[in-house]
Amino acid sequence: MKIPLIKPYINKEIKDKVLEVLDSGYLTEGPVTREFEARLKDFLKVKNCIAVTSATTGLEVALRALNIGPGDEVIVPDYTYPASASVIAIVGAKAVIVDVDKENMAINFDEIEKNITTNTKAIMPVSLFGFPLNYDKLNEIKKKHGLYIVEDAACTIGAEYKGEKIGNHADITVFSLHPRKFITTGEGGIITTNNDDWAKWMDSYKHFGMNMDGAGREGVQFKMIGTNYKLSNILSAVGLGQLEHIDALLARRIELANNYKRIISSVEGITLPQIIDKKPNCQHSFQTYAVYVEDRDRVMQEMRAKGIEVQIGSYSLHMHDAFKNSPLVEIKGNMGNSKWCYDHALALPLYNDLTFEQQEHIIKELKACL
Ligand SMILES: Cc1ncc(COP(=O)(O)O)c(C=O)c1O
């Protein structure tokens, strides 16, 4: 493709950091991962930050930390990546899938309240594409019904709500470090929580269930059955290298997003979801710049034929066999809005090196397709 959808930010410093780790021989999770977590903690201004192998494993660990399992229900939106609902079934609980709002692609609050039962233990809202949710409203529902909020913030690192970074508004928040995300380690995830007990449990669980008091190998006690979701020093070095530039990378994304908005404003036939608009004191981190267009599939094929890599937005889970056929999934309603978002959303190229000229070219070609 002449213009790819994404291009991870990798420079010489980052390559050198990785080589340093390779030369050190300390390849598993270790001090580089600790430093990566500490630096992220500072950036997000959260009490606890735990690196894991992906957002998917992070969400699983989060649900387990809250003791969510068989007999419990978790409410999750239909318009999202499959991992959001899969992890609920993976821990043995039931994923109750509800519709989203068309305007902002986020979980619909009435649908949440309508589907709360005595078995509901948590809500898993998804802050899709980098857009912060209405956490005041979510926390009101949480308090009213005595639920947990586990936020799937896979796409949302760097975003802010009321001046505070995402990672602080849910009981537990999980970010992805996949290469389509704002900063990446290739594969990886980050869990944040301001609850020290949960953090301690999650850190131990992903380290085979061992006590993490630093007593040395002979002093290790395996306190519970755990697993291995450690993020290696090698991948953490990539993340650490990227963190050095996180403010500049974020600023550039916002600049490019604003420029898309400016160019698109004079083009008929392209609708911007409300998520593209900046709300007071909220900052979208623009993991994805998605617009709505009619006849999306044809437009997507034609854009690709022109050498411009565009992509669908996200998935409508109710359309997939995995969710239609599982006894651990309940699909509530006809998912009209989710299907509409699925049919209309088109993700445009967005990465640090993208130029304003390329953006003009992308929108000119998109206009021609429309
Ligand atoms: C909303 C959402 N949740 C979860 C995931 C899974 O993230 P990971 O690939 O880090 O497991 C993704 C990945 O794109 C996502 O977009």
PDBQT file of the ligand as one rigid body, heavy atoms in Angstrom, charges set to zero:
ROOT
HETATM    1  C1  LIG A 401     -11.743  -2.999  22.115  1.00  0.00    +0.000 C 
HETATM    2  C2  LIG A 401     -10.670  -4.037  22.119  1.00  0.00    +0.000 A 
HETATM    3  N1  LIG A 401     -10.588  -4.913  23.141  1.00  0.00    +0.000 NA
HETATM    4  C3  LIG A 401      -9.634  -5.853  23.201  1.00  0.00    +0.000 A 
HETATM    5  C4  LIG A 401      -8.689  -5.978  22.201  1.00  0.00    +0.000 A 
HETATM    6  C5  LIG A 401      -7.640  -7.037  22.288  1.00  0.00    +0.000 C 
HETATM    7  O1  LIG A 401      -6.369  -6.475  22.528  1.00  0.00    +0.000 OA
HETATM    8  P1  LIG A 401      -5.073  -7.395  22.488  1.00  0.00    +0.000 P 
HETATM    9  O2  LIG A 401      -4.754  -7.643  21.051  1.00  0.00    +0.000 OA
HETATM   10  O3  LIG A 401      -4.000  -6.590  23.159  1.00  0.00    +0.000 OA
HETATM   11  O4  LIG A 401      -5.380  -8.646  23.232  1.00  0.00    +0.000 OA
HETATM   12  C6  LIG A 401      -8.719  -5.097  21.115  1.00  0.00    +0.000 A 
HETATM   13  C7  LIG A 401      -7.734  -5.216  20.046  1.00  0.00    +0.000 C 
HETATM   14  O5  LIG A 401      -7.751  -4.582  19.031  1.00  0.00    +0.000 OA
HETATM   15  C8  LIG A 401      -9.726  -4.098  21.071  1.00  0.00    +0.000 A 
HETATM   16  O6  LIG A 401      -9.815  -3.231  20.052  1.00  0.00    +0.000 OA
ENDROOT
TORSDOF 0
